[in-house]
Amino acid sequence: MDKEPTNSDLYEKLGAMEERLADILKQVKRTNGRVTVIEKWKDRLEIIDGYKKENGVAVPIIDWQKIILYALGLLGTALAIISYLASKQ
């Protein structure tokens, strides 16, 4: 049979729980601070985009797919050249 926990056992567990909660609270405050900074940065970007749209400033469209494909093509070409030069030696 399991023995009943004593008051000191309960106080020890409560102390451990308080320490964990304090650590969690510190981490939450740090995370909230970072999230707040990111949200402010995002809001500024949205304000800038809104200004550009309202005032007819061209918003550049970045085609990430083309950039990635070009980079992969260059990487493939570089690897082909390296393997060709390595096989000549």
N, CA, C and O of each residue as an XYZ file, in Angstrom:
356
protein
N       0.816     -1.177      0.000
C       0.000      0.000      0.000
C       0.867      1.250      0.000
O       1.936      1.269      0.610
N       0.417      2.276     -0.671
C       1.160      3.539     -0.694
C       0.956      4.265      0.623
O      -0.145      4.291      1.172
N       2.015      4.842      1.111
C       1.864      5.588      2.361
C       1.382      6.999      2.068
O       1.641      7.542      0.994
N       0.707      7.568      2.992
C       0.184      8.927      2.873
C       1.347      9.922      2.887
O       2.267      9.776      3.692
N       1.322     10.935      2.005
C       2.400     11.930      2.044
C       2.291     12.773      3.312
O       1.201     13.080      3.794
N       3.442     13.126      3.822
C       3.464     13.972      5.014
C       3.349     15.433      4.602
O       3.449     15.771      3.423
N       3.137     16.287      5.589
C       3.060     17.714      5.302
C       4.362     18.222      4.699
O       4.342     19.064      3.801
N       5.494     17.719      5.182
C       6.776     18.175      4.629
C       6.915     17.743      3.170
O       7.473     18.481      2.358
N       6.405     16.540      2.830
C       6.422     16.102      1.425
C       5.591     17.046      0.569
O       6.001     17.432     -0.526
N       4.429     17.410      1.074
C       3.545     18.308      0.325
C       4.170     19.695      0.164
O       4.110     20.287     -0.914
N       4.772     20.212      1.250
C       5.420     21.522      1.160
C       6.606     21.499      0.196
O       6.854     22.470     -0.520
N       7.331     20.387      0.185
C       8.452     20.246     -0.741
C       7.964     20.271     -2.190
O       8.549     20.936     -3.045
N       6.877     19.531     -2.447
C       6.318     19.513     -3.806
C       5.776     20.880     -4.190
O       5.943     21.315     -5.329
N       5.129     21.563     -3.251
C       4.621     22.905     -3.526
C       5.767     23.869     -3.843
O       5.656     24.703     -4.742
N       6.868     23.745     -3.094
C       8.035     24.599     -3.352
C       8.598     24.359     -4.743
O       8.953     25.300     -5.454
N       8.676     23.078     -5.128
C       9.180     22.746     -6.462
C       8.248     23.299     -7.534
O       8.703     23.792     -8.567
N       6.934     23.215     -7.284
C       5.972     23.737     -8.250
C       6.087     25.255     -8.363
O       5.978     25.804     -9.459
N       6.305     25.934     -7.240
C       6.460     27.390     -7.276
C       7.698     27.782     -8.070
O       7.670     28.756     -8.823
N       8.788     27.029     -7.907
C      10.006     27.316     -8.677
C       9.749     27.146    -10.171
O      10.148     27.983    -10.980
N       9.081     26.056    -10.524
C       8.780     25.827    -11.946
C       7.876     26.926    -12.497
O       8.092     27.413    -13.607
N       6.880     27.309    -11.733
C       5.977     28.371    -12.185
C       6.719     29.695    -12.349
O       6.444     30.452    -13.280
N       7.660     29.974    -11.444
C       8.444     31.205    -11.569
C       9.291     31.166    -12.836
O       9.401     32.169    -13.541
N       9.896     29.999    -13.132
C      10.674     29.863    -14.367
C       9.791     30.030    -15.595
O      10.178     30.685    -16.562
N       8.604     29.435    -15.552
C       7.672     29.547    -16.682
C       7.254     30.996    -16.868
O       7.175     31.475    -18.000
N       6.985     31.702    -15.773
C       6.595     33.108    -15.856
C       7.702     33.951    -16.480
O       7.430     34.816    -17.312
N       8.951     33.701    -16.082
C      10.084     34.435    -16.679
C      10.139     34.198    -18.184
O      10.307     35.137    -18.963
N       9.993     32.918    -18.593
C      10.061     32.594    -20.011
C       8.898     33.217    -20.775
O       9.082     33.696    -21.893
N       7.718     33.215    -20.193
C       6.550     33.814    -20.847
C       6.774     35.309    -21.049
O       6.453     35.852    -22.106
N       7.324     35.971    -20.033
C       7.585     37.410    -20.158
C       8.605     37.675    -21.255
O       8.450     38.616    -22.034
N       9.664     36.839    -21.322
C      10.660     37.001    -22.397
C      10.022     36.795    -23.762
O      10.237     37.581    -24.684
N       9.232     35.727    -23.883
C       8.586     35.419    -25.163
C       7.616     36.519    -25.556
O       7.583     36.936    -26.714
N       6.826     36.992    -24.599
C       5.878     38.063    -24.895
C       6.615     39.313    -25.359
O       6.151     40.012    -26.260
N       7.759     39.594    -24.749
C       8.545     40.749    -25.176
C       9.001     40.608    -26.615
O       8.936     41.560    -27.392
N       9.467     39.408    -26.971
C       9.919     39.192    -28.350
C       8.750     39.277    -29.319
O       8.870     39.862    -30.395
N       7.620     38.692    -28.935
C       6.445     38.717    -29.809
C       5.967     40.151    -29.995
O       5.572     40.539    -31.094
N       6.002     40.937    -28.925
C       5.586     42.339    -29.027
C       6.473     43.094    -30.006
O       5.981     43.884    -30.811
N       7.779     42.853    -29.941
C       8.709     43.512    -30.868
C       8.397     43.094    -32.299
O       8.380     43.933    -33.200
N       8.152     41.818    -32.511
C       7.838     41.324    -33.866
C       6.524     41.925    -34.353
O       6.416     42.302    -35.519
N       5.525     42.020    -33.477
C       4.236     42.602    -33.877
C       4.384     44.074    -34.243
O       3.772     44.533    -35.208
N       5.188     44.819    -33.486
C       5.417     46.231    -33.809
C       6.112     46.354    -35.157
O       5.769     47.223    -35.958
N       7.097     45.478    -35.411
C       7.820     45.499    -36.680
C       6.860     45.194    -37.829
O       6.906     45.841    -38.875
N       5.979     44.190    -37.621
C       4.999     43.823    -38.649
C       4.030     44.981    -38.905
O       3.686     45.261    -40.053
N       3.591     45.652    -37.834
C       2.688     46.793    -37.996
C       3.339     47.898    -38.815
O       2.689     48.508    -39.664
N       4.623     48.161    -38.566
C       5.326     49.190    -39.342
C       5.390     48.811    -40.819
O       5.208     49.658    -41.693
N       5.652     47.526    -41.091
C       5.686     47.085    -42.485
C       4.323     47.248    -43.142
O       4.239     47.650    -44.302
N       3.258     46.941    -42.413
C       1.920     47.100    -42.974
C       1.600     48.566    -43.227
O       0.946     48.897    -44.216
N       2.058     49.448    -42.338
C       1.843     50.886    -42.532
C       2.578     51.359    -43.786
O       2.037     52.129    -44.580
N       3.808     50.894    -43.955
C       4.598     51.275    -45.136
C       3.927     50.762    -46.404
O       3.818     51.496    -47.387
N       3.472     49.498    -46.392
C       2.789     48.946    -47.566
C       1.516     49.722    -47.878
O       1.223     49.997    -49.042
N       0.757     50.078    -46.837
C      -0.465     50.861    -47.044
C      -0.159     52.221    -47.641
O      -0.874     52.691    -48.526
N       0.903     52.857    -47.160
C       1.305     54.155    -47.696
C       1.683     54.026    -49.172
O       1.287     54.845    -50.001
N       2.453     52.984    -49.483
C       2.873     52.793    -50.874
C       1.674     52.576    -51.788
O       1.625     53.112    -52.895
N       0.708     51.788    -51.321
C      -0.474     51.529    -52.146
C      -1.315     52.788    -52.327
O      -1.818     53.046    -53.421
N      -1.470     53.571    -51.264
C      -2.276     54.783    -51.334
C      -1.632     55.853    -52.201
O      -2.344     56.620    -52.850
N      -0.315     55.927    -52.229
C       0.390     56.986    -52.939
C       0.966     56.538    -54.278
O       1.741     57.267    -54.898
N       0.598     55.365    -54.716
C       1.008     54.901    -56.035
C       2.472     54.530    -56.149
O       3.012     54.483    -57.254
N       3.115     54.269    -55.041
C       4.513     53.832    -55.093
C       4.506     52.364    -55.463
O       3.780     51.565    -54.873
N       5.313     52.019    -56.436
C       5.355     50.641    -56.901
C       5.894     49.733    -55.800
O       6.934     50.003    -55.198
N       5.170     48.667    -55.559
C       5.608     47.673    -54.582
C       6.274     46.544    -55.355
O       5.625     45.876    -56.160
N       7.578     46.322    -55.113
C       8.255     45.269    -55.867
C       7.717     43.888    -55.485
O       7.483     43.585    -54.315
N       7.533     43.075    -56.506
C       7.065     41.715    -56.275
C       8.269     40.794    -56.422
O       8.919     40.761    -57.466
N       8.549     40.064    -55.383
C       9.700     39.164    -55.393
C       9.199     37.775    -55.734
O       8.331     37.227    -55.055
N       9.754     37.217    -56.787
C       9.389     35.865    -57.187
C      10.405     34.906    -56.570
O      11.441     34.610    -57.166
N      10.092     34.432    -55.377
C      11.015     33.571    -54.639
C      11.263     32.264    -55.368
O      12.351     31.700    -55.260
N      10.292     31.776    -56.099
C      10.469     30.517    -56.816
C      11.572     30.645    -57.856
O      12.407     29.749    -57.989
N      11.583     31.747    -58.593
C      12.636     31.954    -59.594
C      14.001     32.078    -58.934
O      14.987     31.528    -59.425
N      14.055     32.797    -57.829
C      15.338     32.974    -57.137
C      15.883     31.627    -56.686
O      17.069     31.345    -56.856
N      15.021     30.795    -56.112
C      15.461     29.480    -55.640
C      15.900     28.607    -56.804
O      16.920     27.923    -56.719
N      15.137     28.626    -57.886
C      15.503     27.807    -59.044
C      16.824     28.257    -59.665
O      17.642     27.421    -60.048
N      17.042     29.578    -59.770
C      18.317     30.075    -60.280
C      19.467     29.649    -59.379
O      20.522     29.233    -59.859
N      19.258     29.754    -58.064
C      20.310     29.369    -57.122
C      20.621     27.885    -57.244
O      21.788     27.493    -57.226
N      19.592     27.058    -57.369
C      19.824     25.624    -57.536
C      20.530     25.325    -58.853
O      21.378     24.436    -58.922
N      20.179     26.063    -59.886
C      20.864     25.879    -61.169
C      22.338     26.240    -61.078
O      23.197     25.524    -61.594
N      22.622     27.357    -60.417
C      24.026     27.746    -60.235
C      24.776     26.737    -59.387
O      25.930     26.418    -59.672
N      24.133     26.235    -58.353
C      24.759     25.235    -57.498
C      25.035     23.957    -58.288
O      26.109     23.370    -58.161
N      24.081     23.530    -59.094
C      24.276     22.340    -59.922
C      25.417     22.526    -60.910
O      26.221     21.617    -61.116
N      25.489     23.707    -61.523
C      26.574     23.999    -62.460
C      27.916     23.975    -61.746
O      28.882     23.403    -62.252
N      27.981     24.591    -60.578
C      29.233     24.613    -59.819
C      29.658     23.202    -59.432
O      30.838     22.865    -59.525
N      28.716     22.379    -59.002
C      29.056     21.003    -58.635
C      29.506     20.198    -59.848
O      30.407     19.366    -59.737
N      28.899     20.431    -60.992
C      29.312     19.728    -62.210
C      30.735     20.113    -62.586
O      31.530     19.253    -62.964
N      31.062     21.393    -62.488
C      32.426     21.848    -62.806
C      33.420     21.246    -61.823
O      34.485     20.778    -62.225
N      33.082     21.254    -60.542
C      33.988     20.698    -59.539
C      34.217     19.215    -59.764
O      35.351     18.744    -59.681
N      33.163     18.477    -60.045
C      33.320     17.028    -60.271
C      34.115     16.753    -61.537
O      34.891     15.799    -61.587
N      33.926     17.591    -62.574
C      34.694     17.422    -63.806
C      36.178     17.669    -63.542
O      37.030     16.901    -63.987
N      36.483     18.747    -62.814
C      37.879     19.059    -62.513
C      38.488     18.007    -61.593
O      39.671     17.692    -61.729
N      37.726     17.465    -60.677
C      38.233     16.444    -59.763
C      38.515     15.141    -60.519
O      39.459     14.426    -60.183
N      37.713     14.831    -61.526
C      37.931     13.589    -62.269
C      39.119     13.683    -63.218
O      39.666     12.653    -63.612
N      39.529     14.884    -63.594
C      40.676     15.071    -64.499
C      41.995     14.807    -63.789
O      42.996     14.497    -64.435
N      42.006     14.927    -62.470
C      43.289     14.763    -61.752
C      43.593     13.371    -61.543
O      44.627     13.046    -60.959
